[in-house]
Amino acid sequence: MSPGASQWQPNRWLAEHGPQQLELLFQAIVYHPSAPILIADNDRKCRDASAGAGKLFGLPRDKIIGCRMDDFAAPGFKHKISQLWQAFLEQGEQAGSLQLVSPDGMVKDVAYTAKGNVLPVRHVVVLRDKTTPGEIDQTEKQSTPSWVEDYALFLLDVNGCIAAWYSGAARIYGYSEDEALGQHVSFLYPGEDTLTVKLQEELKRTAAEGHLGSEAWHVRKDGTRFWGNAITMALKDEKGELQGFARVVRDFSERHEKDEKLRRSRARIRPIPAESTIAGIVSGEFDRIPEVNDAFLELVGYDREDLTSGRLSWPDLTPPEYSALDELAHEEGLRYGACSPYEKELLCKDGTRVPVLVVTAVLKLSPFRWITFVQNLRERDRLESVEDEDAEIVHDFVEIVGNSAALRRVQRQVEVVAPTDANVLILGETGTGKELVARAIHRLSPRKNCPFVTLNCAAIPTGLLESELFGYEKGAFTGALSQKIGRFEMAHRGTLFLDEVGDIPLDLQPKLLRALQEKSFERLGGTRTIPIDVRLVAATNRNLTQMMGDKLFRSDLYYRLKVFPITTPPLRDHPEDIPVLARHFVQKYAQESNKQIDKIPSETMRALAGWSWPGNVRELENFIERSVILSRGPTLRAPLTEIRADVSEAASSSTLEQVEREHIIRVLRVSGGVVSTAATRLGMPRTTLNAMMRKLGISRKDL
């Protein structure tokens, strides 16, 4: 211990108020990470929670804070919680598994690590859901990252000497409380001649600015080094006089290089049009959003009622693939007071996305308040888009009927990508004509005289899909009496169209990815590598980015497929095409039925144009076919009651439960069966919608 340490005396104000201020600083750091983190007291009561914990439990953070950990335990596991916790309090550290239950009743097997007394009677519990299906990346297979798992919290007096030293600091640095108290903070850094002067300058800046972040090499008692992230907050009494400093240090050795890579990738921001303006301003406290301007609400499709009722939460607006960028921005805000501008997407209320440029500044560290400025990048992306809005359509698209701007945009995209060999991913709701777009791409490509092979991945039983794609050798399995050629071989030199690609089982996705990367494969039961020359077009009505976040679809396969994405618009977005489509289908089915139908009554056309068509063009086509069958003269007789009084009839003659069921089914159909999108449109959490679907007996067959 240094000579000055033996004469050091603690400051009474710092001893009384310092721990509370340090806890407020700790909350500003812990609330944001996507990793599920709980801060609990000796009675297992949750004092704070991260945004990741809210997603794991399917609850807002404020619904978790104040609950006991027992409240989230599965009924058969509750009695074990108290035993494990008592052992943890005695040992100071613990790792193991818990069985927790979410609000929708699903039991989750959750791994945890617990670290005791980062502050007096404050313990860190980091969770990881082991039951999440799908691929587990390498970081999840390893232990919890050190920067999430433990925290060194301590207090400094006005001279920079350690005034309070807690268990997390002892674990990270290796010094006991007796060894650390009274020491100047410089003893935690590698020795440099100018070190003490530098640290005193940092403390002066902290006192002047309120808080300061820094990153540098720190040294442990055993002489080993780690890259430490330190957030220091000045502590002043009610008179505004400096009384000391609160500091939180985390071991950033694992994420230092990763953050630098993110910064470099984020720095490549494309030019913003000069006429672009700030679209939205959002001000928040922790994850809550109490204040936004009207422009931001319009941008994301919410209203003031959503804001006042608490349905607007910043983490819920962020797609999972942007969580790393958001965390980096939060860390930069803690360290510098504001983050560098970066591009991301925001999730709108209707499930769509909007590209934005975001910059966030920290207004106050304790309690944590922030303000974010959001710039709409839709116009820039439109200007940079490969398709020219005014360009003439060169080719005749016999497959695609309609003259709307939405369809012309799709046709321009087809003309751009068709001459290339790039993979195409066609996105859109069911019934929007994704296969017709795929056929148009093939017809306009250099491969037009070669095979166009289709496979509906949802129509093939899971166990047979691999053999359908890649074929098999004779004797590969019981019943394989002869060799079979798979779809990849059939499509050699041509185009392979995989419909409903989102339904490919997770365990088959790596083999598909390898075939696309290596342009070769082996038949099931075979050893010979077969080279292929195939242009792949895939389609799905599912939200693949959401599936990636839920670990149901491989991200590497998604990006391999999404070389050139095309989105087919739902019919409700181009109703001006309904009359053209109606006439086209009337002619088609009248000819097939050997009928002469020359007229569609104006009343019928108005009813057709006024219906939302949740099943899109396919629903319209089926309706017209049924109308042609019912027609006995030259005028189309359509059963308009089916598309007019649907909602009013249900409301007048059905029970509340039936109305709820029909409404949820209708929204699910419009959302292409994607529960998260339907939940957003209904204004409720996904877990709540899942629970209602189980209660009302809604399954896939109802869609």
LUMLO-815260 format. One record per residue (C-alpha): residue in one letter; residue number from 1; z, x, y. Coordinates in pm, whole numbers, plus 50000, padded with zeros to 5 digits. Example, Ala and Ser with C-alpha at 12.3 -4.5 7.8 and 13.67 -1.06 7.14 Angstrom:
! LUMLO-815260
REC resn resi    c3    c1    c2
REC    a    1 50780 51230 49550
REC    s    2 50714 51367 49894
! end
This chain:
! LUMLO-815260
REC resn resi    c3    c1    c2
REC    m    1 50000 50000 50000
REC    s    2 49921 50130 50348
REC    p    3 50208 50242 50576
REC    g    4 50148 49951 50810
REC    a    5 50168 49696 50530
REC    s    6 50540 49749 50471
REC    q    7 50615 49654 50837
REC    w    8 50385 49351 50840
REC    q    9 50544 49009 50909
REC    p   10 50367 48673 50863
REC    n   11 50289 48448 51160
REC    r   12 50494 48124 51141
REC    w   13 50208 47903 51273
REC    l   14 49970 48061 51026
REC    a   15 50213 48008 50738
REC    e   16 50258 47638 50828
REC    h   17 49903 47535 50926
REC    g   18 49682 47800 50767
REC    p   19 49659 47655 50413
REC    q   20 49551 47313 50546
REC    q   21 49282 47471 50766
REC    l   22 49168 47688 50475
REC    e   23 49131 47377 50260
REC    l   24 48910 47214 50525
REC    l   25 48689 47524 50527
REC    f   26 48679 47515 50146
REC    q   27 48565 47150 50155
REC    a   28 48273 47240 50382
REC    i   29 48156 47490 50121
REC    v   30 48219 47291 49803
REC    y   31 48077 46950 49895
REC    h   32 47709 47051 49895
REC    p   33 47619 47233 49566
REC    s   34 47411 47051 49305
REC    a   35 47651 47188 49041
REC    p   36 47919 46927 48954
REC    i   37 48247 47060 49104
REC    l   38 48584 46885 49128
REC    i   39 48890 47002 49324
REC    a   40 49202 46858 49159
REC    d   41 49579 46881 49210
REC    n   42 49853 46923 48950
REC    d   43 49843 46550 48870
REC    r   44 49469 46567 48787
REC    k   45 49388 46373 49104
REC    c   46 49047 46459 49253
REC    r   47 49091 46588 49608
REC    d   48 48726 46669 49662
REC    a   49 48393 46667 49479
REC    s   50 48048 46817 49519
REC    a   51 47722 46625 49554
REC    g   52 47642 46738 49198
REC    a   53 47958 46568 49070
REC    g   54 47843 46245 49233
REC    k   55 47513 46265 49045
REC    l   56 47685 46346 48715
REC    f   57 47921 46049 48743
REC    g   58 47665 45818 48904
REC    l   59 47904 45751 49194
REC    p   60 47924 45841 49563
REC    r   61 48159 46130 49639
REC    d   62 48405 45902 49818
REC    k   63 48439 45692 49501
REC    i   64 48536 46004 49304
REC    i   65 48783 46144 49556
REC    g   66 49126 45991 49495
REC    c   67 49061 45909 49128
REC    r   68 49232 46092 48845
REC    m   69 49024 46283 48596
REC    d   70 49158 46048 48328
REC    d   71 48967 45763 48496
REC    f   72 48638 45923 48393
REC    a   73 48740 46009 48035
REC    a   74 48601 45820 47735
REC    p   75 48865 45582 47591
REC    g   76 48908 45791 47277
REC    f   77 48951 46110 47479
REC    k   78 49203 46001 47746
REC    h   79 49508 46113 47548
REC    k   80 49370 46466 47522
REC    i   81 49321 46508 47899
REC    s   82 49693 46542 47976
REC    q   83 49743 46791 47692
REC    l   84 49451 47008 47804
REC    w   85 49561 46991 48166
REC    q   86 49919 47093 48089
REC    a   87 49792 47392 47893
REC    f   88 49560 47480 48182
REC    l   89 49843 47473 48438
REC    e   90 50037 47714 48220
REC    q   91 49744 47949 48156
REC    g   92 49571 47939 48498
REC    e   93 49221 47934 48343
REC    q   94 49052 47722 48079
REC    a   95 48710 47637 47935
REC    g   96 48605 47372 47685
REC    s   97 48444 47030 47647
REC    l   98 48531 46681 47767
REC    q   99 48401 46338 47681
REC    l  100 48339 46148 48003
REC    v  101 48201 45800 48055
REC    s  102 47966 45697 48337
REC    p  103 47980 45359 48518
REC    d  104 47704 45223 48291
REC    g  105 47922 45294 47985
REC    m  106 47733 45597 47856
REC    v  107 47956 45867 47703
REC    k  108 47865 46223 47803
REC    d  109 47965 46545 47635
REC    v  110 48051 46772 47927
REC    a  111 48136 47142 47923
REC    y  112 48388 47259 48182
REC    t  113 48552 47570 48325
REC    a  114 48875 47540 48523
REC    k  115 49031 47796 48758
REC    g  116 49381 47742 48890
REC    n  117 49532 47764 49238
REC    v  118 49240 47872 49452
REC    l  119 49482 47720 49703
REC    p  120 49839 47609 49632
REC    v  121 49814 47311 49393
REC    r  122 49433 47305 49423
REC    h  123 49228 47379 49113
REC    v  124 48851 47414 49065
REC    v  125 48687 47234 48773
REC    v  126 48314 47301 48722
REC    l  127 48129 47064 48486
REC    r  128 47796 47081 48301
REC    d  129 47639 46787 48118
REC    k  130 47555 46899 47764
REC    t  131 47407 46564 47662
REC    t  132 47113 46574 47904
REC    p  133 46802 46565 47681
REC    g  134 46516 46803 47721
REC    e  135 46461 47164 47798
REC    i  136 46757 47373 47910
REC    d  137 46668 47659 48134
REC    q  138 46815 48004 48092
REC    t  139 47075 47964 48365
REC    e  140 47218 47657 48194
REC    k  141 47240 47837 47860
REC    q  142 47457 48105 48022
REC    s  143 47807 48060 48157
REC    t  144 47863 47894 48493
REC    p  145 47750 48120 48781
REC    s  146 48037 48315 48932
REC    w  147 47968 48188 49285
REC    v  148 48026 47830 49165
REC    e  149 48307 47901 48921
REC    d  150 48569 48077 49137
REC    y  151 48655 48135 49502
REC    a  152 48863 48396 49684
REC    l  153 49055 48212 49956
REC    f  154 49293 48398 50186
REC    l  155 49429 48406 50541
REC    l  156 49413 48690 50794
REC    d  157 49633 48741 51098
REC    v  158 49485 48816 51441
REC    n  159 49467 49188 51355
REC    g  160 49274 49132 51032
REC    c  161 49566 49188 50796
REC    i  162 49600 48964 50491
REC    a  163 49863 48694 50555
REC    a  164 49816 48477 50243
REC    w  165 49653 48565 49911
REC    y  166 49582 48302 49645
REC    s  167 49499 48311 49275
REC    g  168 49120 48293 49313
REC    a  169 49127 48599 49536
REC    a  170 49345 48779 49280
REC    r  171 49097 48695 49001
REC    i  172 48789 48806 49196
REC    y  173 48927 49124 49354
REC    g  174 49188 49220 49091
REC    y  175 49473 49269 49339
REC    s  176 49800 49081 49300
REC    e  177 49963 48903 49593
REC    d  178 50215 49183 49641
REC    e  179 49937 49442 49649
REC    a  180 49723 49250 49902
REC    l  181 49970 49106 50154
REC    g  182 49982 49306 50475
REC    q  183 49675 49514 50394
REC    h  184 49391 49527 50646
REC    v  185 49088 49338 50514
REC    s  186 48886 49661 50521
REC    f  187 49049 49769 50192
REC    l  188 48825 49510 50016
REC    y  189 48507 49695 50125
REC    p  190 48355 50029 50021
REC    g  191 48492 50308 50242
REC    e  192 48290 50388 50554
REC    d  193 48394 50579 50864
REC    t  194 48297 50295 51097
REC    l  195 48404 50010 50867
REC    t  196 48725 49911 51045
REC    v  197 48547 49900 51381
REC    k  198 48268 49682 51233
REC    l  199 48516 49439 51082
REC    q  200 48713 49415 51408
REC    e  201 48387 49332 51588
REC    e  202 48315 49059 51330
REC    l  203 48660 48907 51387
REC    k  204 48605 48912 51765
REC    r  205 48275 48729 51717
REC    t  206 48445 48478 51489
REC    a  207 48715 48412 51750
REC    a  208 48451 48359 52018
REC    e  209 48203 48151 51814
REC    g  210 48448 47955 51594
REC    h  211 48314 48075 51260
REC    l  212 48098 48350 51117
REC    g  213 47925 48420 50787
REC    s  214 47839 48759 50644
REC    e  215 47714 48917 50322
REC    a  216 47787 49273 50211
REC    w  217 47911 49480 49920
REC    h  218 48277 49421 49834
REC    v  219 48485 49639 49603
REC    r  220 48736 49534 49337
REC    k  221 49057 49710 49244
REC    d  222 48886 49874 48943
REC    g  223 48621 50023 49173
REC    t  224 48333 49795 49071
REC    r  225 48127 49631 49344
REC    f  226 47990 49281 49394
REC    w  227 47769 49126 49660
REC    g  228 48010 48901 49851
REC    n  229 47937 48604 50073
REC    a  230 48222 48564 50324
REC    i  231 48270 48263 50553
REC    t  232 48540 48320 50815
REC    m  233 48682 48055 51051
REC    a  234 48897 48121 51356
REC    l  235 49231 47935 51357
REC    k  236 49369 47833 51696
REC    d  237 49676 47635 51787
REC    e  238 49689 47324 52006
REC    k  239 49687 47546 52317
REC    g  240 49367 47715 52203
REC    e  241 49535 48048 52131
REC    l  242 49409 48249 51835
REC    q  243 49658 48254 51546
REC    g  244 49450 48408 51268
REC    f  245 49152 48349 51041
REC    a  246 49069 48152 50724
REC    r  247 48826 48321 50487
REC    v  248 48641 48217 50169
REC    v  249 48459 48482 49965
REC    r  250 48222 48413 49675
REC    d  251 48054 48653 49435
REC    f  252 47684 48618 49520
REC    s  253 47566 48903 49295
REC    e  254 47372 48660 49073
REC    r  255 47207 48459 49347
REC    h  256 47143 48729 49611
REC    e  257 46798 48823 49474
REC    k  258 46713 48458 49401
REC    d  259 46793 48360 49761
REC    e  260 46571 48637 49895
REC    k  261 46280 48508 49683
REC    l  262 46338 48156 49813
REC    r  263 46341 48283 50171
REC    r  264 46011 48465 50120
REC    s  265 45845 48158 49965
REC    r  266 45991 47930 50231
REC    a  267 45863 48156 50508
REC    r  268 45503 48068 50422
REC    i  269 45497 47758 50641
REC    r  270 45151 47633 50724
REC    p  271 45061 47567 51090
REC    i  272 45189 47244 51241
REC    p  273 44947 47036 51455
REC    a  274 45023 47066 51824
REC    e  275 45049 46689 51861
REC    s  276 45320 46663 51593
REC    t  277 45659 46552 51725
REC    i  278 46013 46526 51593
REC    a  279 46004 46213 51378
REC    g  280 46369 46187 51290
REC    i  281 46717 46300 51387
REC    v  282 46999 46267 51136
REC    s  283 47365 46345 51198
REC    g  284 47616 46352 50917
REC    e  285 47965 46440 50800
REC    f  286 47964 46602 50455
REC    d  287 47714 46391 50253
REC    r  288 47758 46076 50462
REC    i  289 47501 45973 50725
REC    p  290 47668 45773 51004
REC    e  291 47397 45828 51269
REC    v  292 47016 45835 51259
REC    n  293 46745 45740 51503
REC    d  294 46495 45459 51443
REC    a  295 46210 45704 51385
REC    f  296 46388 45851 51083
REC    l  297 46464 45507 50937
REC    e  298 46097 45412 50976
REC    l  299 45992 45742 50815
REC    v  300 46195 45682 50495
REC    g  301 46161 45303 50488
REC    y  302 46528 45210 50535
REC    d  303 46680 44979 50795
REC    r  304 47002 44963 50998
REC    e  305 47167 44741 50737
REC    d  306 47113 45013 50476
REC    l  307 47275 45261 50715
REC    t  308 47582 45050 50800
REC    s  309 47636 44950 50436
REC    g  310 47644 45316 50327
REC    r  311 47326 45304 50116
REC    l  312 47182 45604 50301
REC    s  313 47301 45936 50157
REC    w  314 47135 46272 50225
REC    p  315 47151 46397 49860
REC    d  316 46983 46075 49742
REC    l  317 46690 46138 49977
REC    t  318 46615 46477 49821
REC    p  319 46403 46513 49503
REC    p  320 46580 46734 49246
REC    e  321 46321 47013 49266
REC    y  322 46421 47077 49631
REC    s  323 46795 47117 49561
REC    a  324 46771 47500 49560
REC    l  325 46607 47501 49905
REC    d  326 46869 47257 50036
REC    e  327 47151 47475 49903
REC    l  328 47000 47783 50065
REC    a  329 46974 47593 50396
REC    h  330 47342 47491 50364
REC    e  331 47446 47851 50302
REC    e  332 47244 47968 50602
REC    g  333 47412 47701 50815
REC    l  334 47754 47826 50707
REC    r  335 47656 48185 50774
REC    y  336 47444 48162 51091
REC    g  337 47518 47817 51232
REC    a  338 47167 47687 51153
REC    c  339 46904 47730 50884
REC    s  340 46546 47849 50916
REC    p  341 46289 47564 50921
REC    y  342 46159 47481 50575
REC    e  343 45926 47229 50414
REC    k  344 46035 46973 50156
REC    e  345 45980 46610 50066
REC    l  346 46203 46310 50126
REC    l  347 46231 46014 49890
REC    c  348 46155 45688 50066
REC    k  349 46322 45359 49979
REC    d  350 46011 45238 49793
REC    g  351 46007 45551 49572
REC    t  352 45721 45725 49751
REC    r  353 45756 46068 49911
REC    v  354 45691 46200 50258
REC    p  355 45633 46570 50338
REC    v  356 45858 46695 50619
REC    l  357 45967 47007 50803
REC    v  358 46346 47028 50823
REC    v  359 46592 47234 51027
REC    t  360 46969 47179 51010
REC    a  361 47243 47303 51244
REC    v  362 47619 47302 51179
REC    l  363 47801 47116 51458
REC    k  364 48153 47168 51327
REC    l  365 48294 47346 51026
REC    s  366 48625 47161 50997
REC    p  367 48566 46878 50917
REC    f  368 48208 46963 50829
REC    r  369 47953 46797 51058
REC    w  370 47581 46869 51085
REC    i  371 47263 46755 51255
REC    t  372 46911 46769 51106
REC    f  373 46576 46746 51283
REC    v  374 46292 46613 51068
REC    q  375 45923 46650 51147
REC    n  376 45666 46434 50968
REC    l  377 45393 46647 50806
REC    r  378 45174 46365 50680
REC    e  379 44924 46415 50961
REC    r  380 44902 46789 50901
REC    d  381 44849 46736 50528
REC    r  382 44583 46476 50605
REC    l  383 44402 46718 50837
REC    e  384 44419 46993 50576
REC    s  385 44316 46765 50292
REC    v  386 44008 46864 50096
REC    e  387 43858 46520 50137
REC    d  388 43699 46444 50472
REC    e  389 43778 46091 50584
REC    d  390 43434 46051 50739
REC    a  391 43233 46218 50463
REC    e  392 42970 46009 50296
REC    i  393 43001 45930 49925
REC    v  394 42705 46108 49763
REC    h  395 42721 45970 49409
REC    d  396 42703 45617 49279
REC    f  397 43038 45526 49124
REC    v  398 42944 45256 48876
REC    e  399 43291 45277 48719
REC    i  400 43484 45209 49041
REC    v  401 43430 44873 49210
REC    g  402 43537 44835 49573
REC    n  403 43463 44957 49925
REC    s  404 43812 45004 50072
REC    a  405 43927 45326 50239
REC    a  406 44178 45379 49957
REC    l  407 43908 45373 49688
REC    r  408 43669 45583 49896
REC    r  409 43942 45846 49920
REC    v  410 43967 45854 49540
REC    q  411 43588 45876 49510
REC    r  412 43577 46172 49752
REC    q  413 43845 46350 49549
REC    v  414 43644 46290 49230
REC    e  415 43332 46437 49392
REC    v  416 43526 46745 49501
REC    v  417 43691 46823 49166
REC    a  418 43425 46706 48917
REC    p  419 43197 47016 48941
REC    t  420 43492 47247 48865
REC    d  421 43680 47309 48539
REC    a  422 44020 47244 48698
REC    n  423 44275 47028 48517
REC    v  424 44322 46690 48683
REC    l  425 44636 46475 48681
REC    i  426 44571 46109 48764
REC    l  427 44881 45926 48884
REC    g  428 44919 45557 48945
REC    e  429 45069 45231 48830
REC    t  430 44952 45062 48515
REC    g  431 44624 44877 48551
REC    t  432 44490 45076 48847
REC    g  433 44188 45225 48666
REC    k  434 44303 45574 48578
REC    e  435 44073 45598 48276
REC    l  436 43775 45488 48489
REC    v  437 43849 45774 48728
REC    a  438 43865 46014 48433
REC    r  439 43526 45892 48308
REC    a  440 43380 45934 48658
REC    i  441 43506 46294 48669
REC    h  442 43340 46365 48333
REC    r  443 43013 46192 48429
REC    l  444 42980 46396 48749
REC    s  445 43076 46726 48585
REC    p  446 42851 46992 48422
REC    r  447 43001 46874 48090
REC    k  448 42855 46524 48119
REC    n  449 42627 46571 47814
REC    c  450 42920 46687 47597
REC    p  451 43192 46475 47438
REC    f  452 43443 46270 47639
REC    v  453 43739 46230 47402
REC    t  454 44033 46003 47483
REC    l  455 44383 45981 47339
REC    n  456 44658 45739 47444
REC    c  457 44974 45941 47385
REC    a  458 45195 45630 47400
REC    a  459 44997 45451 47126
REC    i  460 45043 45723 46862
REC    p  461 45372 45744 46669
REC    t  462 45570 46053 46770
REC    g  463 45538 46222 46431
REC    l  464 45158 46185 46425
REC    l  465 45074 46294 46779
REC    e  466 45063 46667 46696
REC    s  467 44815 46615 46414
REC    e  468 44604 46387 46638
REC    l  469 44585 46655 46905
REC    f  470 44544 46966 46694
REC    g  471 44436 46838 46350
REC    y  472 44566 46968 46018
REC    e  473 44462 47162 45712
REC    k  474 44438 47022 45363
REC    g  475 44784 47027 45203
REC    a  476 44966 47078 45536
REC    f  477 45202 46794 45439
REC    t  478 45232 46521 45180
REC    g  479 44926 46297 45206
REC    a  480 44705 46558 45376
REC    l  481 44431 46531 45115
REC    s  482 44160 46683 45333
REC    q  483 44115 46876 45652
REC    k  484 44126 46675 45977
REC    i  485 43974 46776 46310
REC    g  486 44201 46714 46610
REC    r  487 44107 46580 46952
REC    f  488 44100 46927 47108
REC    e  489 43829 47037 46865
REC    m  490 43638 46712 46910
REC    a  491 43633 46772 47285
REC    h  492 43505 47131 47259
REC    r  493 43278 47205 47559
REC    g  494 43354 46855 47689
REC    t  495 43645 46667 47845
REC    l  496 43973 46561 47682
REC    f  497 44146 46267 47849
REC    l  498 44516 46232 47765
REC    d  499 44639 45893 47882
REC    e  500 45013 45828 47919
REC    v  501 45080 46203 47911
REC    g  502 45439 46137 48019
REC    d  503 45508 45996 47672
REC    i  504 45437 46325 47492
REC    p  505 45758 46424 47308
REC    l  506 45946 46715 47459
REC    d  507 45925 46924 47141
REC    l  508 45543 46897 47142
REC    q  509 45499 46993 47507
REC    p  510 45528 47373 47452
REC    k  511 45240 47367 47203
REC    l  512 45023 47168 47445
REC    l  513 45112 47411 47722
REC    r  514 45017 47709 47504
REC    a  515 44683 47551 47413
REC    l  516 44604 47504 47782
REC    q  517 44712 47855 47877
REC    e  518 44560 48046 47588
REC    k  519 44258 47813 47539
REC    s  520 44323 47830 47167
REC    f  521 44546 47670 46903
REC    e  522 44616 47651 46530
REC    r  523 44577 47339 46321
REC    l  524 44892 47201 46161
REC    g  525 44951 47402 45845
REC    g  526 44684 47656 45941
REC    t  527 44697 48024 46033
REC    r  528 44357 48071 46197
REC    t  529 44350 48062 46578
REC    i  530 44071 47834 46700
REC    p  531 43926 47902 47047
REC    i  532 43844 47598 47260
REC    d  533 43659 47528 47581
REC    v  534 43802 47198 47703
REC    r  535 43842 47045 48047
REC    l  536 44167 46843 48048
REC    v  537 44221 46524 48246
REC    a  538 44564 46363 48209
REC    a  539 44701 46035 48340
REC    t  540 45039 45867 48360
REC    n  541 45212 45577 48531
REC    r  542 45548 45752 48503
REC    n  543 45732 45957 48765
REC    l  544 45695 46306 48617
REC    t  545 45898 46474 48892
REC    q  546 46189 46243 48814
REC    m  547 46142 46316 48443
REC    m  548 46155 46689 48521
REC    g  549 46485 46636 48702
REC    d  550 46613 46441 48401
REC    k  551 46493 46721 48165
REC    l  552 46246 46487 47993
REC    f  553 45930 46672 48095
REC    r  554 45870 47046 48113
REC    s  555 45815 47174 48466
REC    d  556 45574 47447 48349
REC    l  557 45354 47188 48176
REC    y  558 45369 46962 48482
REC    y  559 45240 47235 48712
REC    r  560 44973 47333 48456
REC    l  561 44847 46971 48454
REC    k  562 44882 46914 48828
REC    v  563 44611 47155 48941
REC    f  564 44434 46870 49119
REC    p  565 44631 46543 49146
REC    i  566 44460 46212 49219
REC    t  567 44662 45897 49288
REC    t  568 44498 45564 49212
REC    p  569 44622 45303 49463
REC    p  570 44783 44977 49347
REC    l  571 44576 44668 49418
REC    r  572 44828 44541 49676
REC    d  573 44738 44847 49889
REC    h  574 44368 44754 49909
REC    p  575 44354 44370 49895
REC    e  576 44021 44380 50079
REC    d  577 43864 44477 49744
REC    i  578 43988 44164 49565
REC    p  579 43683 43946 49653
REC    v  580 43443 44220 49536
REC    l  581 43640 44269 49214
REC    a  582 43662 43895 49153
REC    r  583 43284 43852 49182
REC    h  584 43226 44154 48960
REC    f  585 43453 44021 48684
REC    v  586 43310 43668 48711
REC    q  587 42958 43803 48657
REC    k  588 43072 44026 48371
REC    y  589 43255 43760 48171
REC    a  590 43013 43479 48254
REC    q  591 42734 43693 48108
REC    e  592 42942 43768 47797
REC    s  593 43016 43396 47754
REC    n  594 42657 43290 47823
REC    k  595 42769 43086 48123
REC    q  596 42619 43046 48470
REC    i  597 42895 43063 48733
REC    d  598 42758 43094 49084
REC    k  599 43047 42993 49305
REC    i  600 43410 43089 49362
REC    p  601 43582 42826 49580
REC    s  602 43727 42956 49908
REC    e  603 44068 42815 49811
REC    t  604 44059 43020 49491
REC    m  605 43957 43335 49678
REC    r  606 44243 43288 49928
REC    a  607 44491 43247 49642
REC    l  608 44356 43559 49470
REC    a  609 44382 43762 49791
REC    g  610 44733 43633 49858
REC    w  611 44883 43728 49520
REC    s  612 45053 44070 49488
REC    w  613 44905 44147 49141
REC    p  614 45192 44354 48995
REC    g  615 44964 44429 48698
REC    n  616 44696 44549 48942
REC    v  617 44323 44534 48858
REC    r  618 44390 44479 48487
REC    e  619 44593 44166 48564
REC    l  620 44319 44040 48799
REC    e  621 44053 44107 48534
REC    n  622 44247 43918 48266
REC    f  623 44306 43629 48506
REC    i  624 43934 43606 48590
REC    e  625 43839 43623 48221
REC    r  626 44077 43334 48149
REC    s  627 43931 43142 48445
REC    v  628 43575 43193 48316
REC    i  629 43678 43058 47975
REC    l  630 43829 42749 48143
REC    s  631 43523 42690 48364
REC    r  632 43262 42438 48240
REC    g  633 43024 42426 48531
REC    p  634 42874 42655 48796
REC    t  635 43206 42670 48988
REC    l  636 43495 42891 48878
REC    r  637 43801 42694 48773
REC    a  638 44105 42917 48807
REC    p  639 44461 42823 48697
REC    l  640 44600 42885 49045
REC    t  641 44945 42748 48959
REC    e  642 45007 43071 48768
REC    i  643 44980 43283 49080
REC    r  644 45111 43044 49345
REC    a  645 45442 42889 49259
REC    d  646 45581 43163 49039
REC    v  647 45874 43253 49259
REC    s  648 45952 42909 49397
REC    e  649 45948 42748 49053
REC    a  650 46184 43011 48915
REC    a  651 46420 42960 49208
REC    s  652 46430 42581 49172
REC    s  653 46459 42543 48795
REC    s  654 46624 42861 48667
REC    t  655 46980 42986 48656
REC    l  656 47088 43276 48878
REC    e  657 47083 43506 48577
REC    q  658 46725 43404 48491
REC    v  659 46615 43458 48853
REC    e  660 46777 43804 48852
REC    r  661 46610 43889 48523
REC    e  662 46264 43778 48638
REC    h  663 46301 43958 48970
REC    i  664 46405 44286 48805
REC    i  665 46117 44262 48554
REC    r  666 45873 44195 48838
REC    v  667 45995 44499 49036
REC    l  668 45987 44716 48724
REC    r  669 45626 44616 48662
REC    v  670 45533 44697 49021
REC    s  671 45712 45033 48979
REC    g  672 45517 45117 48665
REC    g  673 45829 45090 48448
REC    v  674 46001 45378 48632
REC    v  675 46367 45277 48659
REC    s  676 46454 45514 48944
REC    t  677 46167 45381 49159
REC    a  678 46263 45020 49081
REC    a  679 46627 45097 49168
REC    t  680 46519 45237 49504
REC    r  681 46314 44926 49579
REC    l  682 46606 44703 49478
REC    g  683 46845 44906 49694
REC    m  684 47087 44998 49416
REC    p  685 47178 45312 49218
REC    r  686 46979 45384 48902
REC    t  687 47295 45359 48690
REC    t  688 47368 45010 48825
REC    l  689 47013 44896 48744
REC    n  690 47044 45036 48390
REC    a  691 47368 44842 48343
REC    m  692 47207 44519 48471
REC    m  693 46907 44570 48241
REC    r  694 47138 44597 47941
REC    k  695 47334 44292 48053
REC    l  696 47019 44083 48104
REC    g  697 46851 44210 47787
REC    i  698 46556 44374 47962
REC    s  699 46362 44627 47754
REC    r  700 46021 44798 47759
REC    k  701 45858 44513 47569
REC    d  702 45932 44280 47864
REC    l  703 45714 44494 48091
! end
